[in-house]
Amino acid sequence: MAEAALLGCVTDERQLAQLTDASLCHGWVGLVQTAWRTAADASTSELAARVPYLHARLLRHRAEPGPDMGLLDDAAGVALALHTTASHTPPVSGWDACLLTHG
């Protein structure tokens, strides 16, 4: 059910339009990393097929700093999320553990 709910969110342009910055907590970095982690354990490939599109959307927002840049929200968070999705490798550091998407 979680996979289906996330897939519904990442394929709904109205919901994606609510993301206005690259932040980890409420923006593109968090969504991309959550989708990537979830896709790695998903029962279908639908979510994984959507990750490149989300990755591209994150690239559009990476230069737009938000008002309250904090934990991994600025360039560091963007670089980490882009590295993860581009390398198809889970982060060794576990930096994304705060998203509670992996064990």
The first five atom37 places (N, CA, C, CB, O) and aatype in JSON, in Angstrom:
{
  "aatype": [12, 0, 6, 0, 0, 10, 10, 7, 4, 19, 16, 3, 6, 1, 5, 10, 0, 5, 10, 16, 3, 0, 15, 10, 4, 8, 7, 17, 19, 7, 10, 19, 5, 16, 0, 17, 1, 16, 0, 0, 3, 0, 15, 16, 15, 6, 10, 0, 0, 1, 19, 14, 18, 10, 8, 0, 1, 10, 10, 1, 8, 1, 0, 6, 14, 7, 14, 3, 12, 7, 10, 10, 3, 3, 0, 0, 7, 19, 0, 10, 0, 10, 8, 16, 16, 0, 15, 8, 16, 14, 14, 19, 15, 7, 17, 3, 0, 4, 10, 10, 16, 8, 7],
  "atom_mask": [
    [1, 1, 1, 1, 1],
    [1, 1, 1, 1, 1],
    [1, 1, 1, 1, 1],
    [1, 1, 1, 1, 1],
    [1, 1, 1, 1, 1],
    [1, 1, 1, 1, 1],
    [1, 1, 1, 1, 1],
    [1, 1, 1, 0, 1],
    [1, 1, 1, 1, 1],
    [1, 1, 1, 1, 1],
    [1, 1, 1, 1, 1],
    [1, 1, 1, 1, 1],
    [1, 1, 1, 1, 1],
    [1, 1, 1, 1, 1],
    [1, 1, 1, 1, 1],
    [1, 1, 1, 1, 1],
    [1, 1, 1, 1, 1],
    [1, 1, 1, 1, 1],
    [1, 1, 1, 1, 1],
    [1, 1, 1, 1, 1],
    [1, 1, 1, 1, 1],
    [1, 1, 1, 1, 1],
    [1, 1, 1, 1, 1],
    [1, 1, 1, 1, 1],
    [1, 1, 1, 1, 1],
    [1, 1, 1, 1, 1],
    [1, 1, 1, 0, 1],
    [1, 1, 1, 1, 1],
    [1, 1, 1, 1, 1],
    [1, 1, 1, 0, 1],
    [1, 1, 1, 1, 1],
    [1, 1, 1, 1, 1],
    [1, 1, 1, 1, 1],
    [1, 1, 1, 1, 1],
    [1, 1, 1, 1, 1],
    [1, 1, 1, 1, 1],
    [1, 1, 1, 1, 1],
    [1, 1, 1, 1, 1],
    [1, 1, 1, 1, 1],
    [1, 1, 1, 1, 1],
    [1, 1, 1, 1, 1],
    [1, 1, 1, 1, 1],
    [1, 1, 1, 1, 1],
    [1, 1, 1, 1, 1],
    [1, 1, 1, 1, 1],
    [1, 1, 1, 1, 1],
    [1, 1, 1, 1, 1],
    [1, 1, 1, 1, 1],
    [1, 1, 1, 1, 1],
    [1, 1, 1, 1, 1],
    [1, 1, 1, 1, 1],
    [1, 1, 1, 1, 1],
    [1, 1, 1, 1, 1],
    [1, 1, 1, 1, 1],
    [1, 1, 1, 1, 1],
    [1, 1, 1, 1, 1],
    [1, 1, 1, 1, 1],
    [1, 1, 1, 1, 1],
    [1, 1, 1, 1, 1],
    [1, 1, 1, 1, 1],
    [1, 1, 1, 1, 1],
    [1, 1, 1, 1, 1],
    [1, 1, 1, 1, 1],
    [1, 1, 1, 1, 1],
    [1, 1, 1, 1, 1],
    [1, 1, 1, 0, 1],
    [1, 1, 1, 1, 1],
    [1, 1, 1, 1, 1],
    [1, 1, 1, 1, 1],
    [1, 1, 1, 0, 1],
    [1, 1, 1, 1, 1],
    [1, 1, 1, 1, 1],
    [1, 1, 1, 1, 1],
    [1, 1, 1, 1, 1],
    [1, 1, 1, 1, 1],
    [1, 1, 1, 1, 1],
    [1, 1, 1, 0, 1],
    [1, 1, 1, 1, 1],
    [1, 1, 1, 1, 1],
    [1, 1, 1, 1, 1],
    [1, 1, 1, 1, 1],
    [1, 1, 1, 1, 1],
    [1, 1, 1, 1, 1],
    [1, 1, 1, 1, 1],
    [1, 1, 1, 1, 1],
    [1, 1, 1, 1, 1],
    [1, 1, 1, 1, 1],
    [1, 1, 1, 1, 1],
    [1, 1, 1, 1, 1],
    [1, 1, 1, 1, 1],
    [1, 1, 1, 1, 1],
    [1, 1, 1, 1, 1],
    [1, 1, 1, 1, 1],
    [1, 1, 1, 0, 1],
    [1, 1, 1, 1, 1],
    [1, 1, 1, 1, 1],
    [1, 1, 1, 1, 1],
    [1, 1, 1, 1, 1],
    [1, 1, 1, 1, 1],
    [1, 1, 1, 1, 1],
    [1, 1, 1, 1, 1],
    [1, 1, 1, 1, 1],
    [1, 1, 1, 0, 1]
  ],
  "atom_positions": [
    [[0.82, -1.18, 0.0], [0.0, 0.0, 0.0], [0.87, 1.26, 0.0], [-0.94, -0.01, 1.2], [0.53, 2.26, -0.64]],
    [[1.99, 1.2, 0.72], [2.88, 2.36, 0.77], [3.47, 2.67, -0.61], [4.01, 2.13, 1.78], [3.57, 3.83, -1.0]],
    [[3.85, 1.63, -1.32], [4.39, 1.82, -2.68], [3.34, 2.48, -3.58], [4.84, 0.47, -3.28], [3.65, 3.42, -4.31]],
    [[2.13, 2.0, -3.51], [1.06, 2.54, -4.35], [0.78, 3.99, -3.99], [-0.22, 1.7, -4.2], [0.56, 4.82, -4.87]],
    [[0.79, 4.3, -2.7], [0.55, 5.68, -2.26], [1.65, 6.61, -2.75], [0.44, 5.76, -0.73], [1.38, 7.7, -3.25]],
    [[2.9, 6.17, -2.61], [4.02, 7.0, -3.07], [3.98, 7.15, -4.59], [5.36, 6.39, -2.62], [4.22, 8.24, -5.11]],
    [[3.7, 6.08, -5.3], [3.6, 6.16, -6.76], [2.5, 7.13, -7.17], [3.33, 4.76, -7.36], [2.66, 7.9, -8.12]],
    [[1.39, 7.09, -6.46], [0.31, 8.04, -6.75], [0.76, 9.47, -6.56], [0.0, 0.0, 0.0], [0.38, 10.35, -7.33]],
    [[1.55, 9.71, -5.54], [2.05, 11.07, -5.28], [3.03, 11.53, -6.35], [2.72, 11.14, -3.92], [2.93, 12.66, -6.84]],
    [[3.97, 10.67, -6.72], [5.01, 11.09, -7.66], [4.55, 11.1, -9.11], [6.2, 10.19, -7.53], [5.3, 11.52, -9.99]],
    [[3.33, 10.66, -9.37], [2.78, 10.74, -10.72], [1.67, 11.78, -10.82], [2.25, 9.38, -11.16], [1.04, 11.92, -11.87]],
    [[1.42, 12.49, -9.74], [0.37, 13.51, -9.7], [1.01, 14.9, -9.75], [-0.51, 13.35, -8.43], [1.58, 15.37, -8.77]],
    [[0.91, 15.54, -10.89], [1.56, 16.85, -11.06], [1.02, 17.9, -10.09], [1.38, 17.33, -12.49], [1.75, 18.83, -9.73]],
    [[-0.21, 17.78, -9.68], [-0.75, 18.74, -8.7], [-0.03, 18.61, -7.36], [-2.28, 18.53, -8.5], [0.26, 19.61, -6.71]],
    [[0.24, 17.38, -6.96], [0.97, 17.19, -5.72], [2.43, 17.61, -5.86], [0.89, 15.74, -5.28], [2.99, 18.23, -4.96]],
    [[3.04, 17.27, -6.98], [4.45, 17.65, -7.19], [4.61, 19.17, -7.24], [4.97, 17.02, -8.5], [5.66, 19.69, -6.86]],
    [[3.6, 19.86, -7.71], [3.65, 21.33, -7.78], [3.7, 21.97, -6.39], [2.44, 21.87, -8.54], [4.05, 23.15, -6.27]],
    [[3.37, 21.22, -5.36], [3.42, 21.74, -4.0], [4.85, 21.84, -3.48], [2.61, 20.85, -3.07], [5.11, 22.55, -2.51]],
    [[5.78, 21.15, -4.12], [7.18, 21.2, -3.72], [7.81, 22.44, -4.35], [7.95, 19.9, -4.14], [7.86, 22.57, -5.58]],
    [[8.29, 23.32, -3.53], [8.78, 24.6, -4.04], [10.27, 24.82, -3.85], [8.04, 25.72, -3.39], [10.8, 25.84, -4.27]],
    [[10.95, 23.87, -3.21], [12.4, 24.03, -3.02], [13.07, 22.66, -3.02], [12.71, 24.8, -1.71], [12.41, 21.64, -3.2]],
    [[14.35, 22.66, -2.81], [15.11, 21.42, -2.86], [15.3, 20.78, -1.49], [16.46, 21.68, -3.48], [16.07, 19.83, -1.39]],
    [[14.64, 21.23, -0.48], [14.92, 20.79, 0.89], [14.72, 19.29, 1.12], [14.06, 21.54, 1.83], [13.98, 18.62, 0.39]],
    [[15.38, 18.8, 2.13], [15.27, 17.4, 2.52], [13.92, 17.11, 3.17], [16.4, 17.02, 3.46], [13.27, 16.12, 2.84]],
    [[13.52, 17.95, 4.07], [12.31, 17.66, 4.86], [11.01, 17.82, 4.08], [12.27, 18.56, 6.06], [10.11, 16.99, 4.23]],
    [[10.88, 18.83, 3.27], [9.61, 19.1, 2.6], [9.78, 19.43, 1.12], [8.9, 20.24, 3.29], [8.9, 20.05, 0.51]],
    [[10.89, 19.02, 0.54], [11.15, 19.39, -0.84], [11.63, 18.23, -1.7], [0.0, 0.0, 0.0], [11.41, 17.06, -1.39]],
    [[12.28, 18.6, -2.78], [12.7, 17.64, -3.79], [13.74, 16.65, -3.33], [13.21, 18.36, -4.96], [13.68, 15.48, -3.72]],
    [[14.7, 17.07, -2.5], [15.73, 16.14, -2.02], [15.07, 14.99, -1.26], [16.77, 16.87, -1.11], [15.37, 13.82, -1.51]],
    [[14.18, 15.33, -0.34], [13.5, 14.29, 0.42], [12.66, 13.37, -0.44], [0.0, 0.0, 0.0], [12.66, 12.16, -0.24]],
    [[11.95, 13.95, -1.4], [11.12, 13.12, -2.27], [11.96, 12.2, -3.13], [10.24, 14.01, -3.15], [11.65, 11.01, -3.26]],
    [[13.01, 12.73, -3.73], [13.86, 11.91, -4.6], [14.49, 10.77, -3.79], [14.95, 12.77, -5.26], [14.49, 9.62, -4.24]],
    [[15.03, 11.09, -2.64], [15.68, 10.06, -1.84], [14.68, 9.02, -1.33], [16.42, 10.69, -0.66], [14.97, 7.83, -1.33]],
    [[13.51, 9.48, -0.9], [12.48, 8.55, -0.43], [12.01, 7.64, -1.57], [11.28, 9.33, 0.16], [11.86, 6.44, -1.39]],
    [[11.78, 8.22, -2.74], [11.35, 7.42, -3.89], [12.42, 6.42, -4.29], [11.02, 8.33, -5.08], [12.11, 5.26, -4.59]],
    [[13.68, 6.85, -4.28], [14.77, 5.95, -4.67], [14.88, 4.8, -3.69], [16.1, 6.71, -4.74], [14.99, 3.64, -4.1]],
    [[14.85, 5.1, -2.4], [14.96, 4.05, -1.37], [13.77, 3.1, -1.45], [15.05, 4.68, 0.03], [13.95, 1.89, -1.34]],
    [[12.58, 3.63, -1.63], [11.39, 2.8, -1.7], [11.42, 1.93, -2.95], [10.12, 3.66, -1.67], [11.04, 0.76, -2.91]],
    [[11.85, 2.5, -4.06], [11.93, 1.76, -5.32], [12.89, 0.58, -5.21], [12.36, 2.68, -6.45], [12.68, -0.45, -5.85]],
    [[13.94, 0.73, -4.41], [14.92, -0.35, -4.26], [14.31, -1.6, -3.65], [16.08, 0.13, -3.41], [14.78, -2.71, -3.9]],
    [[13.26, -1.43, -2.84], [12.6, -2.57, -2.2], [11.2, -2.83, -2.75], [12.52, -2.33, -0.71], [10.48, -3.68, -2.22]],
    [[10.81, -2.13, -3.79], [9.44, -2.22, -4.3], [9.17, -3.56, -4.98], [9.17, -1.08, -5.27], [10.09, -4.22, -5.47]],
    [[7.91, -3.92, -5.0], [7.52, -5.18, -5.63], [7.35, -5.05, -7.14], [6.22, -5.68, -5.02], [7.29, -6.05, -7.85]],
    [[7.29, -3.82, -7.64], [7.21, -3.57, -9.09], [8.27, -2.55, -9.48], [5.77, -3.07, -9.51], [8.93, -1.97, -8.61]],
    [[8.44, -2.34, -10.76], [9.44, -1.38, -11.24], [8.85, -0.01, -11.53], [10.11, -1.92, -12.49], [9.56, 0.88, -12.01]],
    [[7.56, 0.18, -11.26], [6.9, 1.45, -11.59], [7.53, 2.64, -10.89], [5.44, 1.37, -11.24], [7.74, 3.69, -11.5]],
    [[7.82, 2.5, -9.62], [8.4, 3.59, -8.86], [9.83, 3.88, -9.34], [8.4, 3.27, -7.37], [10.21, 5.04, -9.49]],
    [[10.6, 2.84, -9.59], [11.97, 3.02, -10.09], [11.96, 3.73, -11.43], [12.67, 1.66, -10.21], [12.86, 4.53, -11.72]],
    [[10.97, 3.46, -12.25], [10.88, 4.11, -13.56], [10.61, 5.6, -13.42], [9.79, 3.47, -14.39], [10.93, 6.37, -14.33]],
    [[10.05, 6.02, -12.32], [9.72, 7.43, -12.1], [10.88, 8.23, -11.5], [8.51, 7.54, -11.18], [10.9, 9.45, -11.59]],
    [[11.86, 7.55, -10.9], [12.97, 8.23, -10.23], [13.76, 9.15, -11.18], [13.91, 7.21, -9.62], [14.09, 10.26, -10.76]],
    [[14.08, 8.76, -12.4], [14.82, 9.69, -13.28], [14.06, 11.0, -13.52], [15.1, 9.02, -14.61], [14.68, 12.06, -13.6]],
    [[12.75, 10.94, -13.64], [11.95, 12.15, -13.81], [12.06, 13.02, -12.57], [10.47, 11.79, -14.09], [12.22, 14.24, -12.69]],
    [[11.96, 12.42, -11.39], [12.08, 13.18, -10.15], [13.47, 13.78, -10.0], [11.76, 12.29, -8.94], [13.63, 14.91, -9.55]],
    [[14.47, 13.02, -10.39], [15.86, 13.48, -10.39], [15.99, 14.75, -11.24], [16.82, 12.37, -10.91], [16.61, 15.73, -10.83]],
    [[15.41, 14.71, -12.43], [15.45, 15.88, -13.33], [14.73, 17.08, -12.73], [14.83, 15.54, -14.68], [15.18, 18.21, -12.87]],
    [[13.62, 16.83, -12.06], [12.89, 17.93, -11.41], [13.71, 18.54, -10.28], [11.54, 17.43, -10.86], [13.69, 19.75, -10.08]],
    [[14.43, 17.7, -9.53], [15.31, 18.19, -8.47], [16.37, 19.11, -9.05], [15.96, 17.02, -7.72], [16.69, 20.14, -8.46]],
    [[16.91, 18.75, -10.19], [17.94, 19.58, -10.82], [17.44, 21.0, -11.1], [18.41, 18.94, -12.13], [18.2, 21.96, -11.01]],
    [[16.17, 21.13, -11.42], [15.59, 22.45, -11.68], [15.5, 23.31, -10.43], [14.21, 22.31, -12.28], [15.51, 24.54, -10.52]],
    [[15.42, 22.69, -9.27], [15.24, 23.42, -8.02], [16.52, 23.59, -7.21], [14.22, 22.72, -7.18], [16.52, 24.28, -6.19]],
    [[17.62, 22.97, -7.65], [18.83, 22.96, -6.83], [19.43, 24.34, -6.61], [19.84, 22.09, -7.46], [20.13, 24.54, -5.61]],
    [[19.19, 25.28, -7.48], [19.79, 26.6, -7.34], [18.85, 27.61, -6.69], [20.23, 27.12, -8.69], [19.16, 28.8, -6.61]],
    [[17.71, 27.14, -6.22], [16.73, 28.03, -5.62], [16.74, 27.86, -4.11], [15.33, 27.77, -6.19], [15.99, 27.03, -3.59]],
    [[17.56, 28.62, -3.37], [17.61, 28.46, -1.93], [16.3, 28.84, -1.27], [18.73, 29.29, -1.35], [15.64, 29.8, -1.66]],
    [[15.93, 28.07, -0.26], [14.71, 28.34, 0.48], [14.97, 29.3, 1.62], [0.0, 0.0, 0.0], [16.12, 29.69, 1.85]],
    [[13.93, 29.7, 2.34], [14.07, 30.69, 3.39], [14.8, 30.18, 4.63], [12.73, 31.19, 3.79], [15.52, 30.94, 5.28]],
    [[14.63, 28.91, 4.97], [15.23, 28.36, 6.18], [16.08, 27.15, 5.84], [14.14, 27.98, 7.19], [15.69, 26.01, 6.11]],
    [[17.23, 27.38, 5.28], [18.09, 26.28, 4.9], [18.67, 25.65, 6.15], [19.21, 26.74, 3.95], [19.25, 26.35, 6.99]],
    [[18.52, 24.35, 6.29], [18.99, 23.64, 7.47], [19.6, 22.31, 7.09], [0.0, 0.0, 0.0], [20.39, 22.23, 6.15]],
    [[19.23, 21.26, 7.83], [19.8, 19.93, 7.67], [19.76, 19.45, 6.23], [19.07, 18.96, 8.56], [18.7, 19.12, 5.7]],
    [[20.9, 19.42, 5.6], [21.06, 18.89, 4.25], [20.12, 19.51, 3.22], [20.85, 17.42, 4.26], [19.76, 18.86, 2.24]],
    [[19.73, 20.74, 3.44], [18.75, 21.36, 2.56], [19.36, 22.1, 1.38], [17.91, 22.29, 3.33], [18.72, 22.21, 0.33]],
    [[20.53, 22.6, 1.51], [21.09, 23.4, 0.45], [21.92, 22.5, -0.47], [21.95, 24.55, 1.01], [21.5, 21.38, -0.78]],
    [[23.05, 22.95, -0.88], [23.88, 22.24, -1.84], [24.26, 20.84, -1.37], [25.12, 23.03, -2.13], [24.34, 19.91, -2.18]],
    [[24.5, 20.66, -0.08], [24.92, 19.35, 0.43], [23.83, 18.3, 0.23], [25.28, 19.44, 1.92], [24.11, 17.2, -0.25]],
    [[22.61, 18.64, 0.58], [21.51, 17.69, 0.41], [21.26, 17.36, -1.05], [0.0, 0.0, 0.0], [21.04, 16.2, -1.41]],
    [[21.29, 18.37, -1.88], [21.08, 18.15, -3.31], [22.17, 17.24, -3.86], [21.07, 19.51, -4.08], [21.88, 16.28, -4.58]],
    [[23.43, 17.53, -3.53], [24.54, 16.72, -4.03], [24.43, 15.27, -3.56], [25.88, 17.31, -3.57], [24.67, 14.35, -4.34]],
    [[24.05, 15.07, -2.32], [23.92, 13.7, -1.81], [22.8, 12.94, -2.51], [23.67, 13.72, -0.3], [22.98, 11.79, -2.89]],
    [[21.66, 13.57, -2.69], [20.54, 12.9, -3.37], [20.87, 12.62, -4.83], [19.27, 13.75, -3.28], [20.56, 11.54, -5.34]],
    [[21.49, 13.57, -5.5], [21.86, 13.36, -6.9], [22.89, 12.25, -7.04], [22.39, 14.66, -7.51], [22.83, 11.45, -7.97]],
    [[23.84, 12.21, -6.11], [24.86, 11.16, -6.15], [24.22, 9.78, -5.96], [25.93, 11.4, -5.07], [24.56, 8.83, -6.66]],
    [[23.31, 9.69, -5.01], [22.65, 8.4, -4.75], [21.91, 7.91, -5.98], [21.68, 8.53, -3.57], [22.07, 6.76, -6.38]],
    [[21.1, 8.77, -6.57], [20.31, 8.32, -7.72], [21.17, 8.1, -8.95], [19.22, 9.34, -8.03], [20.88, 7.2, -9.74]],
    [[22.21, 8.89, -9.13], [23.06, 8.72, -10.31], [23.94, 7.47, -10.2], [23.94, 9.96, -10.5], [24.2, 6.8, -11.2]],
    [[24.4, 7.17, -9.0], [25.29, 6.02, -8.82], [24.54, 4.72, -8.57], [26.24, 6.28, -7.68], [25.12, 3.64, -8.63]],
    [[23.24, 4.83, -8.28], [22.4, 3.65, -7.98], [22.98, 2.86, -6.81], [22.29, 2.74, -9.23], [22.89, 1.64, -6.76]],
    [[23.56, 3.6, -5.86], [24.2, 2.98, -4.71], [23.71, 3.63, -3.43], [25.74, 3.08, -4.81], [23.73, 4.86, -3.32]],
    [[23.27, 2.84, -2.46], [22.86, 3.44, -1.18], [24.03, 4.18, -0.53], [22.33, 2.35, -0.23], [25.18, 3.74, -0.65]],
    [[23.76, 5.28, 0.14], [24.84, 6.02, 0.76], [25.47, 5.23, 1.9], [24.32, 7.36, 1.27], [24.77, 4.77, 2.81]],
    [[26.77, 5.08, 1.85], [27.5, 4.34, 2.88], [27.35, 5.03, 4.23], [28.98, 4.22, 2.5], [27.27, 4.37, 5.27]],
    [[27.3, 6.35, 4.22], [27.21, 7.11, 5.46], [25.85, 6.97, 6.15], [27.48, 8.56, 5.2], [25.73, 7.22, 7.35]],
    [[24.83, 6.57, 5.4], [23.49, 6.47, 5.96], [22.86, 7.83, 6.24], [0.0, 0.0, 0.0], [21.98, 7.93, 7.09]],
    [[23.3, 8.86, 5.53], [22.82, 10.22, 5.77], [21.3, 10.34, 5.69], [23.45, 11.17, 4.79], [20.71, 11.22, 6.31]],
    [[20.69, 9.46, 4.93], [19.24, 9.56, 4.74], [18.43, 8.75, 5.75], [18.88, 9.11, 3.35], [17.23, 8.57, 5.57]],
    [[19.07, 8.27, 6.81], [18.36, 7.5, 7.84], [17.24, 8.31, 8.47], [19.34, 7.05, 8.91], [16.27, 7.73, 8.96]],
    [[17.36, 9.62, 8.48], [16.33, 10.46, 9.08], [15.01, 10.38, 8.32], [16.8, 11.9, 9.14], [13.98, 10.79, 8.85]],
    [[15.02, 9.87, 7.11], [13.79, 9.7, 6.33], [13.05, 8.4, 6.7], [14.11, 9.72, 4.83], [11.93, 8.17, 6.26]],
    [[13.7, 7.56, 7.5], [13.12, 6.3, 7.96], [12.68, 5.4, 6.81], [11.94, 6.57, 8.86], [11.63, 4.77, 6.87]],
    [[13.49, 5.35, 5.76], [13.14, 4.56, 4.58], [13.95, 3.27, 4.44], [13.32, 5.39, 3.36], [13.74, 2.51, 3.5]],
    [[14.85, 3.04, 5.36], [15.66, 1.82, 5.27], [16.05, 1.34, 6.67], [16.92, 2.06, 4.42], [15.99, 2.09, 7.64]],
    [[16.44, 0.09, 6.73], [16.79, -0.51, 8.01], [18.24, -0.45, 8.33], [0.0, 0.0, 0.0], [18.66, -0.92, 9.39]]
  ]
}
